[in-house]
Amino acid sequence: MKLVLAVVQDKDTNRLTSALGEGNFQSTKLASTGGFLKEGNTTLMIGCKDENVDRVLDIIKENCSNREQMVAPISPMGGNADSYIPNPVKVEVGGATVFVLPIESFFQF
């Protein structure tokens, strides 16, 4: 058995959980926050049999898309922030960061 941890952008969460449900995969949703953009994201915990890991990964790939987003950079450290007017920059957001972990035992009470 495996535990798939998928960190996805909030915008992709509903579509992904629906697709997982259609594939008969249960998931537990945890709210989390990204470190770089400080935006909300969701961590999904998905338990599945070893032979189903590839299908779960396919569902994640199909439902979590990369896209570009304009963000304002953070003001420089130690400088006068009043005179600093940042130009927005494009960054790639979305997609998924996925970890697949072995599960030694599983209990459901």
Protein Blocks (a to p, Z undefined) as FASTA:
>chain_A
ZZddddddfklmmmmmmmmmmnopacdddddddfklopacddddddddfklmmmmmmmmm
mmmccddddddddddehiafklpccddddddeehjdddddddfbdcdZZ
